[in-house]
C-alpha cells in the first residue's frame, strides 16, 4: 500500500528530473557544518542548562537521514528552509525550542511508499531527545508537533503548531521558478506512482487544501504567503484537470 500524494506532492506537468538540482547544488561541508551548529544551539537551548551528551553525534545521525539518496525534496535543503522560516515566525511561538526540535525530526523518517512516516519520526524524537538531555515536557511537545504535520491543521490557539505548519507549508507560496523546482523534486520522489494515479491523488489534495478557510495561521503567514499559495495551488489544479493544459 503506497501513500497518496500529500501537501508536498505535485503533478508531472511541471519540470522533470533535468530541472532538479545537480551536484553543484547539493549541500557541501560548510552547509552541513552550519546545520550541525544550528542543531547544537537548539539542543542546548532546549536543555535549559541541564547536562547531556555531546550534541554532534545526534546531528550527524539526523543529517544522514535527511541526506538519504531516495530523497529529492525532503532533503537538508528543505530542513534548512523550514528552520529559516521558523526563525521568521519565532515571535508567534510559545516554545520555539520545541518547534525547532520538531522541525529537525518532522521528516527524519521518510519513505514515500509508506504511510507512517510522521508517526515513526515522532517515535524517533521520543527515543532520541530524552537520551540527548531534553526534558520530558519539551520532548512531548516536539513529538506532538511532528505528528501534527500529518494534517497541517493545528487547533485554534495552538501557537507552536501554527508556526511549524506555516513554516513547513510556506514552499507552496514560492515564486514560479521556486515552485516549479519544488514540484519536480516531489514528483521525482514519487516516481514509482503512475502519472494517472498521481494526478488523481494530487488533485484531491489540492481541492482539500483550497477548501480550507486558511492555509496559514500566523499573522505573518496569512499576510505574506496565503494569496500566493492559493494562486499556485489553483494553477496546479487547473493543470491536473482533464480539460487542463498538458
FIKOLZA-1660 file (N, C-alpha, C; in steps of 0.1 Angstrom, whole numbers, plus 5000, padded with zeros to 4 digits):
% residues 246
   i   px   py   pz ch aa at
   1 5009 4988 5000  A  X  N
   1 5000 5000 5000  A  X CA
   1 5009 5012 5000  A  X  C
   2 5007 5021 4990  A  X  N
   2 5016 5033 4990  A  X CA
   2 5008 5045 4995  A  X  C
   3 5016 5056 4998  A  X  N
   3 5010 5068 5002  A  X CA
   3 5002 5075 4991  A  X  C
   4 4991 5081 4994  A  X  N
   4 4986 5091 4984  A  X CA
   4 4994 5103 4985  A  X  C
   5 4994 5111 4974  A  X  N
   5 5002 5124 4975  A  X CA
   5 4997 5132 4986  A  X  C
   6 5007 5138 4993  A  X  N
   6 5004 5147 5005  A  X CA
   6 5005 5162 5000  A  X  C
   7 5004 5171 5010  A  X  N
   7 5005 5185 5006  A  X CA
   7 5018 5189 4998  A  X  C
   8 5029 5180 5000  A  X  N
   8 5041 5183 4993  A  X CA
   8 5042 5176 4980  A  X  C
   9 5031 5170 4975  A  X  N
   9 5031 5162 4963  A  X CA
   9 5025 5170 4951  A  X  C
  10 5032 5170 4939  A  X  N
  10 5028 5178 4928  A  X CA
  10 5028 5170 4915  A  X  C
  11 5022 5176 4904  A  X  N
  11 5020 5168 4892  A  X CA
  11 5032 5167 4883  A  X  C
  12 5031 5159 4873  A  X  N
  12 5042 5157 4864  A  X CA
  12 5043 5167 4853  A  X  C
  13 5033 5176 4852  A  X  N
  13 5033 5186 4842  A  X CA
  13 5045 5196 4843  A  X  C
  14 5049 5198 4855  A  X  N
  14 5060 5207 4858  A  X CA
  14 5074 5201 4855  A  X  C
  15 5085 5209 4856  A  X  N
  15 5098 5204 4852  A  X CA
  15 5101 5190 4857  A  X  C
  16 5109 5183 4849  A  X  N
  16 5112 5169 4853  A  X CA
  16 5126 5168 4859  A  X  C
  17 5132 5156 4859  A  X  N
  17 5145 5154 4865  A  X CA
  17 5156 5163 4861  A  X  C
  18 5156 5167 4848  A  X  N
  18 5166 5175 4843  A  X CA
  18 5166 5189 4850  A  X  C
  19 5155 5193 4856  A  X  N
  19 5154 5206 4862  A  X CA
  19 5158 5205 4877  A  X  C
  20 5161 5193 4882  A  X  N
  20 5164 5191 4896  A  X CA
  20 5178 5196 4899  A  X  C
  21 5181 5199 4912  A  X  N
  21 5195 5203 4915  A  X CA
  21 5205 5193 4911  A  X  C
  22 5216 5197 4906  A  X  N
  22 5227 5189 4903  A  X CA
  22 5237 5189 4914  A  X  C
  23 5249 5182 4912  A  X  N
  23 5259 5181 4923  A  X CA
  23 5263 5194 4928  A  X  C
  24 5264 5204 4920  A  X  N
  24 5268 5217 4924  A  X CA
  24 5258 5223 4934  A  X  C
  25 5246 5219 4934  A  X  N
  25 5236 5224 4942  A  X CA
  25 5234 5217 4955  A  X  C
  26 5241 5205 4957  A  X  N
  26 5239 5197 4969  A  X CA
  26 5246 5204 4980  A  X  C
  27 5242 5201 4992  A  X  N
  27 5248 5207 5004  A  X CA
  27 5263 5203 5005  A  X  C
  28 5272 5213 5008  A  X  N
  28 5286 5210 5009  A  X CA
  28 5289 5209 5024  A  X  C
  29 5302 5207 5027  A  X  N
  29 5306 5206 5041  A  X CA
  29 5303 5218 5049  A  X  C
  30 5304 5230 5043  A  X  N
  30 5300 5242 5050  A  X CA
  30 5286 5243 5054  A  X  C
  31 5277 5239 5045  A  X  N
  31 5263 5238 5048  A  X CA
  31 5259 5229 5059  A  X  C
  32 5265 5217 5058  A  X  N
  32 5263 5207 5068  A  X CA
  32 5268 5211 5082  A  X  C
  33 5280 5218 5082  A  X  N
  33 5285 5223 5094  A  X CA
  33 5276 5233 5100  A  X  C
  34 5271 5242 5092  A  X  N
  34 5261 5252 5097  A  X CA
  34 5249 5246 5103  A  X  C
  35 5244 5235 5096  A  X  N
  35 5232 5228 5102  A  X CA
  35 5236 5222 5115  A  X  C
  36 5248 5216 5116  A  X  N
  36 5252 5209 5128  A  X CA
  36 5253 5220 5140  A  X  C
  37 5258 5232 5136  A  X  N
  37 5258 5242 5146  A  X CA
  37 5245 5247 5151  A  X  C
  38 5235 5247 5141  A  X  N
  38 5221 5251 5145  A  X CA
  38 5215 5240 5154  A  X  C
  39 5218 5228 5151  A  X  N
  39 5213 5217 5159  A  X CA
  39 5218 5219 5174  A  X  C
  40 5231 5221 5175  A  X  N
  40 5238 5222 5188  A  X CA
  40 5231 5234 5196  A  X  C
  41 5229 5245 5189  A  X  N
  41 5223 5257 5196  A  X CA
  41 5209 5253 5201  A  X  C
  42 5201 5247 5192  A  X  N
  42 5188 5243 5195  A  X CA
  42 5187 5233 5207  A  X  C
  43 5196 5223 5206  A  X  N
  43 5195 5213 5217  A  X CA
  43 5200 5219 5230  A  X  C
  44 5210 5227 5230  A  X  N
  44 5215 5233 5243  A  X CA
  44 5204 5242 5248  A  X  C
  45 5197 5250 5240  A  X  N
  45 5187 5258 5245  A  X CA
  45 5175 5250 5250  A  X  C
  46 5172 5239 5243  A  X  N
  46 5161 5231 5248  A  X CA
  46 5164 5224 5261  A  X  C
  47 5177 5221 5264  A  X  N
  47 5181 5215 5276  A  X CA
  47 5179 5225 5288  A  X  C
  48 5179 5238 5285  A  X  N
  48 5178 5248 5296  A  X CA
  48 5188 5246 5307  A  X  C
  49 5200 5243 5304  A  X  N
  49 5211 5242 5314  A  X CA
  49 5213 5228 5319  A  X  C
  50 5204 5219 5316  A  X  N
  50 5206 5205 5321  A  X CA
  50 5218 5199 5314  A  X  C
  51 5224 5189 5320  A  X  N
  51 5235 5182 5314  A  X CA
  51 5230 5172 5304  A  X  C
  52 5239 5169 5295  A  X  N
  52 5236 5159 5284  A  X CA
  52 5248 5156 5276  A  X  C
  53 5246 5146 5267  A  X  N
  53 5258 5141 5259  A  X CA
  53 5261 5151 5248  A  X  C
  54 5272 5149 5241  A  X  N
  54 5277 5157 5230  A  X CA
  54 5266 5158 5220  A  X  C
  55 5262 5170 5215  A  X  N
  55 5251 5171 5205  A  X CA
  55 5256 5166 5191  A  X  C
  56 5269 5165 5188  A  X  N
  56 5273 5163 5175  A  X CA
  56 5269 5149 5169  A  X  C
  57 5270 5138 5177  A  X  N
  57 5265 5125 5171  A  X CA
  57 5250 5125 5167  A  X  C
  58 5242 5133 5175  A  X  N
  58 5228 5134 5171  A  X CA
  58 5226 5141 5158  A  X  C
  59 5234 5152 5157  A  X  N
  59 5233 5160 5144  A  X CA
  59 5237 5151 5133  A  X  C
  60 5248 5144 5134  A  X  N
  60 5253 5135 5123  A  X CA
  60 5243 5125 5119  A  X  C
  61 5236 5119 5129  A  X  N
  61 5226 5109 5126  A  X CA
  61 5214 5115 5119  A  X  C
  62 5209 5127 5123  A  X  N
  62 5198 5133 5117  A  X CA
  62 5202 5138 5103  A  X  C
  63 5213 5143 5101  A  X  N
  63 5217 5148 5088  A  X CA
  63 5219 5137 5078  A  X  C
  64 5224 5125 5083  A  X  N
  64 5225 5114 5074  A  X CA
  64 5211 5109 5070  A  X  C
  65 5201 5110 5079  A  X  N
  65 5187 5106 5075  A  X CA
  65 5182 5116 5064  A  X  C
  66 5184 5129 5066  A  X  N
  66 5179 5139 5057  A  X CA
  66 5187 5138 5043  A  X  C
  67 5198 5132 5043  A  X  N
  67 5206 5131 5030  A  X CA
  67 5204 5117 5023  A  X  C
  68 5194 5109 5027  A  X  N
  68 5192 5096 5021  A  X CA
  68 5190 5098 5006  A  X  C
  69 5196 5089 4998  A  X  N
  69 5196 5091 4983  A  X CA
  69 5182 5090 4976  A  X  C
  70 5172 5085 4983  A  X  N
  70 5159 5084 4976  A  X CA
  70 5151 5098 4978  A  X  C
  71 5157 5107 4986  A  X  N
  71 5150 5120 4988  A  X CA
  71 5154 5130 4977  A  X  C
  72 5144 5137 4972  A  X  N
  72 5147 5148 4963  A  X CA
  72 5141 5161 4967  A  X  C
  73 5130 5161 4975  A  X  N
  73 5125 5173 4981  A  X CA
  73 5128 5173 4996  A  X  C
  74 5125 5162 5003  A  X  N
  74 5126 5162 5017  A  X CA
  74 5141 5160 5021  A  X  C
  75 5149 5170 5018  A  X  N
  75 5163 5169 5020  A  X CA
  75 5168 5179 5030  A  X  C
  76 5181 5180 5032  A  X  N
  76 5187 5191 5041  A  X CA
  76 5183 5205 5036  A  X  C
  77 5181 5207 5023  A  X  N
  77 5176 5220 5018  A  X CA
  77 5162 5223 5024  A  X  C
  78 5153 5213 5024  A  X  N
  78 5140 5215 5030  A  X CA
  78 5141 5218 5045  A  X  C
  79 5150 5210 5051  A  X  N
  79 5152 5213 5066  A  X CA
  79 5157 5227 5068  A  X  C
  80 5166 5231 5060  A  X  N
  80 5172 5245 5062  A  X CA
  80 5161 5255 5060  A  X  C
  81 5153 5253 5049  A  X  N
  81 5142 5263 5046  A  X CA
  81 5132 5264 5058  A  X  C
  82 5128 5252 5063  A  X  N
  82 5119 5252 5074  A  X CA
  82 5125 5259 5087  A  X  C
  83 5137 5256 5090  A  X  N
  83 5143 5263 5101  A  X CA
  83 5144 5278 5099  A  X  C
  84 5147 5282 5087  A  X  N
  84 5148 5297 5084  A  X CA
  84 5134 5303 5086  A  X  C
  85 5124 5296 5081  A  X  N
  85 5110 5302 5083  A  X CA
  85 5106 5302 5098  A  X  C
  86 5110 5292 5105  A  X  N
  86 5107 5293 5120  A  X CA
  86 5114 5305 5126  A  X  C
  87 5126 5308 5122  A  X  N
  87 5133 5320 5127  A  X CA
  87 5124 5332 5124  A  X  C
  88 5118 5333 5112  A  X  N
  88 5110 5344 5109  A  X CA
  88 5097 5344 5118  A  X  C
  89 5092 5333 5120  A  X  N
  89 5079 5332 5128  A  X CA
  89 5081 5330 5143  A  X  C
  90 5093 5330 5148  A  X  N
  90 5096 5327 5162  A  X CA
  90 5088 5335 5172  A  X  C
  91 5085 5348 5169  A  X  N
  91 5077 5356 5179  A  X CA
  91 5063 5351 5181  A  X  C
  92 5058 5342 5172  A  X  N
  92 5044 5337 5174  A  X CA
  92 5044 5324 5182  A  X  C
  93 5056 5318 5185  A  X  N
  93 5056 5305 5191  A  X CA
  93 5056 5307 5206  A  X  C
  94 5050 5297 5213  A  X  N
  94 5051 5296 5228  A  X CA
  94 5064 5290 5233  A  X  C
  95 5068 5280 5226  A  X  N
  95 5081 5273 5229  A  X CA
  95 5088 5270 5216  A  X  C
  96 5096 5280 5211  A  X  N
  96 5103 5280 5199  A  X CA
  96 5113 5269 5198  A  X  C
  97 5119 5265 5210  A  X  N
  97 5129 5255 5210  A  X CA
  97 5122 5241 5206  A  X  C
  98 5110 5239 5212  A  X  N
  98 5103 5226 5208  A  X CA
  98 5099 5226 5194  A  X  C
  99 5096 5238 5188  A  X  N
  99 5092 5239 5174  A  X CA
  99 5104 5236 5165  A  X  C
 100 5116 5241 5169  A  X  N
 100 5128 5238 5161  A  X CA
 100 5132 5224 5162  A  X  C
 101 5131 5218 5174  A  X  N
 101 5133 5203 5175  A  X CA
 101 5124 5195 5166  A  X  C
 102 5111 5199 5166  A  X  N
 102 5101 5192 5158  A  X CA
 102 5105 5193 5143  A  X  C
 103 5110 5205 5139  A  X  N
 103 5114 5207 5125  A  X CA
 103 5125 5197 5121  A  X  C
 104 5135 5195 5130  A  X  N
 104 5146 5185 5128  A  X CA
 104 5140 5171 5126  A  X  C
 105 5130 5168 5133  A  X  N
 105 5125 5154 5133  A  X CA
 105 5113 5152 5124  A  X  C
 106 5107 5162 5118  A  X  N
 106 5094 5160 5112  A  X CA
 106 5094 5152 5100  A  X  C
 107 5105 5151 5092  A  X  N
 107 5107 5142 5081  A  X CA
 107 5120 5134 5083  A  X  C
 108 5124 5132 5095  A  X  N
 108 5136 5124 5098  A  X CA
 108 5135 5110 5093  A  X  C
 109 5123 5104 5094  A  X  N
 109 5119 5091 5088  A  X CA
 109 5111 5094 5076  A  X  C
 110 5116 5091 5064  A  X  N
 110 5108 5095 5052  A  X CA
 110 5110 5084 5041  A  X  C
 111 5099 5077 5038  A  X  N
 111 5098 5068 5027  A  X CA
 111 5085 5071 5020  A  X  C
 112 5086 5076 5007  A  X  N
 112 5074 5080 5000  A  X CA
 112 5064 5069 4997  A  X  C
 113 5068 5056 4999  A  X  N
 113 5059 5045 4997  A  X CA
 113 5053 5040 5010  A  X  C
 114 5055 5047 5021  A  X  N
 114 5049 5043 5034  A  X CA
 114 5040 5054 5039  A  X  C
 115 5031 5050 5048  A  X  N
 115 5021 5059 5053  A  X CA
 115 5023 5063 5067  A  X  C
 116 5034 5057 5074  A  X  N
 116 5036 5060 5088  A  X CA
 116 5048 5069 5091  A  X  C
 117 5052 5077 5081  A  X  N
 117 5064 5084 5083  A  X CA
 117 5064 5094 5095  A  X  C
 118 5053 5101 5096  A  X  N
 118 5052 5111 5107  A  X CA
 118 5052 5104 5120  A  X  C
 119 5045 5093 5121  A  X  N
 119 5044 5086 5134  A  X CA
 119 5058 5080 5138  A  X  C
 120 5065 5075 5128  A  X  N
 120 5079 5069 5130  A  X CA
 120 5088 5080 5133  A  X  C
 121 5087 5092 5127  A  X  N
 121 5095 5103 5130  A  X CA
 121 5093 5108 5144  A  X  C
 122 5080 5109 5149  A  X  N
 122 5077 5113 5162  A  X CA
 122 5083 5103 5172  A  X  C
 123 5081 5090 5169  A  X  N
 123 5087 5080 5178  A  X CA
 123 5102 5081 5179  A  X  C
 124 5108 5084 5168  A  X  N
 124 5123 5087 5169  A  X CA
 124 5126 5098 5178  A  X  C
 125 5119 5109 5177  A  X  N
 125 5121 5120 5186  A  X CA
 125 5119 5116 5201  A  X  C
 126 5109 5108 5203  A  X  N
 126 5106 5104 5217  A  X CA
 126 5117 5095 5223  A  X  C
 127 5124 5088 5214  A  X  N
 127 5135 5080 5219  A  X CA
 127 5148 5088 5220  A  X  C
 128 5151 5097 5210  A  X  N
 128 5164 5104 5210  A  X CA
 128 5165 5116 5219  A  X  C
 129 5154 5123 5220  A  X  N
 129 5155 5136 5228  A  X CA
 129 5157 5134 5243  A  X  C
 130 5151 5125 5250  A  X  N
 130 5154 5123 5264  A  X CA
 130 5169 5118 5265  A  X  C
 131 5173 5109 5257  A  X  N
 131 5187 5105 5257  A  X CA
 131 5197 5117 5255  A  X  C
 132 5192 5127 5247  A  X  N
 132 5201 5138 5244  A  X CA
 132 5200 5149 5255  A  X  C
 133 5192 5146 5265  A  X  N
 133 5191 5156 5277  A  X CA
 133 5180 5165 5277  A  X  C
 134 5170 5163 5268  A  X  N
 134 5158 5171 5268  A  X CA
 134 5147 5167 5277  A  X  C
 135 5141 5176 5284  A  X  N
 135 5131 5173 5294  A  X CA
 135 5119 5166 5288  A  X  C
 136 5112 5159 5296  A  X  N
 136 5100 5152 5292  A  X CA
 136 5090 5160 5285  A  X  C
 137 5087 5172 5291  A  X  N
 137 5076 5181 5286  A  X CA
 137 5080 5186 5272  A  X  C
 138 5093 5190 5270  A  X  N
 138 5097 5195 5257  A  X CA
 138 5097 5184 5247  A  X  C
 139 5102 5172 5251  A  X  N
 139 5101 5161 5242  A  X CA
 139 5087 5158 5237  A  X  C
 140 5078 5158 5247  A  X  N
 140 5064 5155 5243  A  X CA
 140 5058 5165 5234  A  X  C
 141 5062 5178 5236  A  X  N
 141 5057 5189 5227  A  X CA
 141 5063 5187 5213  A  X  C
 142 5076 5184 5212  A  X  N
 142 5082 5182 5199  A  X CA
 142 5075 5171 5191  A  X  C
 143 5073 5159 5198  A  X  N
 143 5067 5148 5192  A  X CA
 143 5053 5151 5188  A  X  C
 144 5045 5158 5196  A  X  N
 144 5032 5162 5192  A  X CA
 144 5032 5170 5179  A  X  C
 145 5041 5180 5178  A  X  N
 145 5042 5188 5167  A  X CA
 145 5046 5180 5154  A  X  C
 146 5054 5170 5156  A  X  N
 146 5058 5162 5144  A  X CA
 146 5045 5155 5139  A  X  C
 147 5037 5149 5148  A  X  N
 147 5025 5142 5144  A  X CA
 147 5015 5152 5138  A  X  C
 148 5016 5164 5141  A  X  N
 148 5006 5174 5136  A  X CA
 148 5009 5176 5121  A  X  C
 149 5021 5173 5116  A  X  N
 149 5024 5175 5102  A  X CA
 149 5017 5165 5093  A  X  C
 150 5010 5156 5099  A  X  N
 150 5001 5147 5090  A  X CA
 150 4990 5155 5084  A  X  C
 151 4984 5164 5091  A  X  N
 151 4973 5172 5086  A  X CA
 151 4976 5186 5084  A  X  C
 152 4986 5192 5090  A  X  N
 152 4989 5206 5090  A  X CA
 152 4977 5214 5093  A  X  C
 153 4969 5209 5104  A  X  N
 153 4957 5216 5108  A  X CA
 153 4957 5218 5123  A  X  C
 154 4965 5227 5128  A  X  N
 154 4966 5230 5142  A  X CA
 154 4952 5235 5148  A  X  C
 155 4950 5232 5160  A  X  N
 155 4938 5237 5167  A  X CA
 155 4939 5252 5169  A  X  C
 156 4928 5259 5170  A  X  N
 156 4928 5273 5173  A  X CA
 156 4935 5276 5186  A  X  C
 157 4945 5285 5186  A  X  N
 157 4953 5288 5197  A  X CA
 157 4965 5280 5199  A  X  C
 158 4967 5270 5190  A  X  N
 158 4980 5261 5191  A  X CA
 158 4991 5269 5184  A  X  C
 159 4997 5278 5191  A  X  N
 159 5007 5287 5185  A  X CA
 159 5019 5279 5180  A  X  C
 160 5024 5270 5188  A  X  N
 160 5036 5262 5183  A  X CA
 160 5032 5254 5170  A  X  C
 161 5020 5248 5170  A  X  N
 161 5016 5241 5158  A  X CA
 161 5014 5250 5146  A  X  C
 162 5009 5262 5149  A  X  N
 162 5008 5272 5138  A  X CA
 162 5021 5276 5132  A  X  C
 163 5031 5277 5140  A  X  N
 163 5044 5281 5135  A  X CA
 163 5050 5270 5127  A  X  C
 164 5050 5258 5132  A  X  N
 164 5056 5246 5125  A  X CA
 164 5049 5244 5112  A  X  C
 165 5036 5244 5112  A  X  N
 165 5028 5241 5100  A  X CA
 165 5030 5252 5089  A  X  C
 166 5030 5264 5094  A  X  N
 166 5032 5275 5084  A  X CA
 166 5046 5274 5078  A  X  C
 167 5056 5271 5086  A  X  N
 167 5070 5270 5081  A  X CA
 167 5071 5259 5071  A  X  C
 168 5064 5248 5074  A  X  N
 168 5065 5236 5065  A  X CA
 168 5058 5238 5052  A  X  C
 169 5047 5245 5052  A  X  N
 169 5039 5247 5040  A  X CA
 169 5042 5260 5032  A  X  C
 170 5051 5268 5037  A  X  N
 170 5055 5280 5031  A  X CA
 170 5060 5278 5017  A  X  C
 171 5065 5266 5014  A  X  N
 171 5070 5263 5000  A  X CA
 171 5059 5265 4990  A  X  C
 172 5046 5263 4994  A  X  N
 172 5035 5265 4985  A  X CA
 172 5034 5279 4980  A  X  C
 173 5040 5288 4987  A  X  N
 173 5039 5303 4983  A  X CA
 173 5051 5307 4975  A  X  C
 174 5059 5298 4970  A  X  N
 174 5071 5302 4963  A  X CA
 174 5068 5309 4950  A  X  C
 175 5078 5316 4945  A  X  N
 175 5077 5322 4931  A  X CA
 175 5077 5311 4921  A  X  C
 176 5074 5315 4908  A  X  N
 176 5072 5305 4897  A  X CA
 176 5084 5295 4896  A  X  C
 177 5096 5299 4896  A  X  N
 177 5107 5290 4894  A  X CA
 177 5109 5281 4907  A  X  C
 178 5108 5288 4918  A  X  N
 178 5110 5280 4931  A  X CA
 178 5099 5269 4932  A  X  C
 179 5087 5273 4928  A  X  N
 179 5076 5263 4929  A  X CA
 179 5078 5252 4919  A  X  C
 180 5082 5255 4907  A  X  N
 180 5084 5245 4897  A  X CA
 180 5095 5235 4901  A  X  C
 181 5106 5240 4907  A  X  N
 181 5116 5231 4911  A  X CA
 181 5111 5222 4922  A  X  C
 182 5104 5228 4932  A  X  N
 182 5098 5220 4943  A  X CA
 182 5089 5209 4937  A  X  C
 183 5081 5213 4928  A  X  N
 183 5071 5203 4922  A  X CA
 183 5079 5192 4915  A  X  C
 184 5089 5195 4908  A  X  N
 184 5097 5185 4901  A  X CA
 184 5104 5175 4911  A  X  C
 185 5109 5181 4921  A  X  N
 185 5115 5173 4931  A  X CA
 185 5106 5163 4938  A  X  C
 186 5094 5167 4941  A  X  N
 186 5084 5159 4947  A  X CA
 186 5079 5148 4938  A  X  C
 187 5077 5152 4925  A  X  N
 187 5073 5142 4915  A  X CA
 187 5083 5131 4914  A  X  C
 188 5096 5135 4914  A  X  N
 188 5107 5125 4913  A  X CA
 188 5107 5116 4925  A  X  C
 189 5104 5121 4937  A  X  N
 189 5103 5112 4949  A  X CA
 189 5092 5101 4947  A  X  C
 190 5082 5105 4940  A  X  N
 190 5070 5096 4938  A  X CA
 190 5071 5090 4924  A  X  C
 191 5083 5088 4919  A  X  N
 191 5084 5083 4905  A  X CA
 191 5078 5069 4903  A  X  C
 192 5076 5062 4914  A  X  N
 192 5071 5048 4913  A  X CA
 192 5055 5049 4911  A  X  C
 193 5049 5060 4913  A  X  N
 193 5035 5061 4911  A  X CA
 193 5031 5065 4897  A  X  C
 194 5023 5058 4890  A  X  N
 194 5019 5061 4876  A  X CA
 194 5013 5075 4875  A  X  C
 195 5015 5082 4864  A  X  N
 195 5010 5095 4862  A  X CA
 195 4995 5097 4866  A  X  C
 196 4987 5088 4860  A  X  N
 196 4972 5089 4862  A  X CA
 196 4969 5088 4877  A  X  C
 197 4975 5079 4884  A  X  N
 197 4972 5078 4899  A  X CA
 197 4977 5090 4906  A  X  C
 198 4989 5094 4902  A  X  N
 198 4995 5106 4909  A  X CA
 198 4986 5118 4907  A  X  C
 199 4981 5120 4895  A  X  N
 199 4973 5132 4892  A  X CA
 199 4960 5131 4900  A  X  C
 200 4954 5120 4901  A  X  N
 200 4941 5119 4908  A  X CA
 200 4943 5121 4923  A  X  C
 201 4954 5116 4929  A  X  N
 201 4957 5118 4943  A  X CA
 201 4960 5132 4946  A  X  C
 202 4969 5138 4937  A  X  N
 202 4973 5152 4940  A  X CA
 202 4961 5161 4938  A  X  C
 203 4953 5159 4928  A  X  N
 203 4941 5168 4926  A  X CA
 203 4932 5168 4939  A  X  C
 204 4930 5156 4945  A  X  N
 204 4922 5155 4957  A  X CA
 204 4929 5163 4968  A  X  C
 205 4942 5162 4969  A  X  N
 205 4949 5170 4980  A  X CA
 205 4947 5185 4977  A  X  C
 206 4948 5189 4965  A  X  N
 206 4947 5203 4962  A  X CA
 206 4933 5209 4965  A  X  C
 207 4923 5201 4962  A  X  N
 207 4909 5205 4965  A  X CA
 207 4907 5206 4980  A  X  C
 208 4913 5197 4987  A  X  N
 208 4912 5197 5002  A  X CA
 208 4919 5210 5007  A  X  C
 209 4931 5213 5002  A  X  N
 209 4938 5224 5007  A  X CA
 209 4930 5237 5004  A  X  C
 210 4926 5238 4991  A  X  N
 210 4919 5250 4987  A  X CA
 210 4905 5252 4994  A  X  C
 211 4900 5242 5000  A  X  N
 211 4887 5243 5007  A  X CA
 211 4889 5248 5021  A  X  C
 212 4902 5247 5026  A  X  N
 212 4904 5252 5040  A  X CA
 212 4902 5267 5040  A  X  C
 213 4896 5272 5051  A  X  N
 213 4894 5287 5052  A  X CA
 213 4907 5294 5053  A  X  C
 214 4918 5288 5058  A  X  N
 214 4931 5294 5059  A  X CA
 214 4941 5283 5057  A  X  C
 215 4951 5286 5048  A  X  N
 215 4963 5277 5047  A  X CA
 215 4973 5280 5058  A  X  C
 216 4974 5293 5061  A  X  N
 216 4984 5298 5071  A  X CA
 216 4977 5304 5083  A  X  C
 217 4982 5301 5095  A  X  N
 217 4976 5306 5107  A  X CA
 217 4982 5317 5114  A  X  C
 218 4996 5319 5112  A  X  N
 218 5002 5330 5119  A  X CA
 218 4999 5343 5111  A  X  C
 219 4999 5354 5118  A  X  N
 219 4997 5367 5111  A  X CA
 219 5006 5369 5099  A  X  C
 220 5019 5366 5101  A  X  N
 220 5029 5367 5090  A  X CA
 220 5025 5358 5079  A  X  C
 221 5023 5346 5081  A  X  N
 221 5019 5336 5070  A  X CA
 221 5007 5341 5063  A  X  C
 222 4997 5345 5070  A  X  N
 222 4984 5349 5064  A  X CA
 222 4987 5361 5055  A  X  C
 223 4995 5371 5059  A  X  N
 223 4998 5383 5051  A  X CA
 223 5007 5380 5040  A  X  C
 224 5017 5372 5042  A  X  N
 224 5028 5371 5032  A  X CA
 224 5027 5359 5023  A  X  C
 225 5020 5348 5027  A  X  N
 225 5020 5336 5019  A  X CA
 225 5007 5331 5014  A  X  C
 226 4996 5335 5020  A  X  N
 226 4983 5329 5017  A  X CA
 226 4979 5331 5003  A  X  C
 227 4979 5344 4998  A  X  N
 227 4974 5347 4985  A  X CA
 227 4982 5340 4974  A  X  C
 228 4995 5340 4975  A  X  N
 228 5004 5334 4965  A  X CA
 228 5002 5319 4965  A  X  C
 229 5001 5313 4977  A  X  N
 229 5000 5298 4978  A  X CA
 229 4987 5294 4971  A  X  C
 230 4976 5301 4974  A  X  N
 230 4963 5297 4968  A  X CA
 230 4964 5299 4953  A  X  C
 231 4971 5309 4948  A  X  N
 231 4972 5310 4933  A  X CA
 231 4980 5298 4928  A  X  C
 232 4991 5294 4934  A  X  N
 232 4999 5283 4930  A  X CA
 232 4990 5270 4930  A  X  C
 233 4983 5268 4940  A  X  N
 233 4975 5256 4941  A  X CA
 233 4964 5255 4931  A  X  C
 234 4957 5267 4929  A  X  N
 234 4947 5267 4919  A  X CA
 234 4952 5265 4905  A  X  C
 235 4964 5271 4902  A  X  N
 235 4970 5269 4889  A  X CA
 235 4974 5254 4887  A  X  C
 236 4979 5248 4897  A  X  N
 236 4983 5234 4896  A  X CA
 236 4971 5225 4894  A  X  C
 237 4960 5228 4901  A  X  N
 237 4948 5220 4899  A  X CA
 237 4942 5222 4885  A  X  C
 238 4943 5233 4880  A  X  N
 238 4939 5235 4866  A  X CA
 238 4947 5227 4856  A  X  C
 239 4960 5225 4859  A  X  N
 239 4968 5217 4850  A  X CA
 239 4964 5202 4851  A  X  C
 240 4959 5198 4863  A  X  N
 240 4956 5184 4865  A  X CA
 240 4943 5180 4860  A  X  C
 241 4934 5190 4858  A  X  N
 241 4920 5187 4854  A  X CA
 241 4921 5181 4840  A  X  C
 242 4911 5172 4836  A  X  N
 242 4911 5165 4823  A  X CA
 242 4912 5175 4812  A  X  C
 243 4905 5187 4813  A  X  N
 243 4905 5197 4803  A  X CA
 243 4916 5207 4804  A  X  C
 244 4925 5205 4814  A  X  N
 244 4935 5215 4816  A  X CA
 244 4947 5213 4807  A  X  C
 245 4957 5222 4807  A  X  N
 245 4968 5221 4798  A  X CA
 245 4976 5208 4800  A  X  C
 246 4982 5203 4790  A  X  N
 246 4991 5192 4791  A  X CA
 246 5005 5195 4786  A  X  C
% end
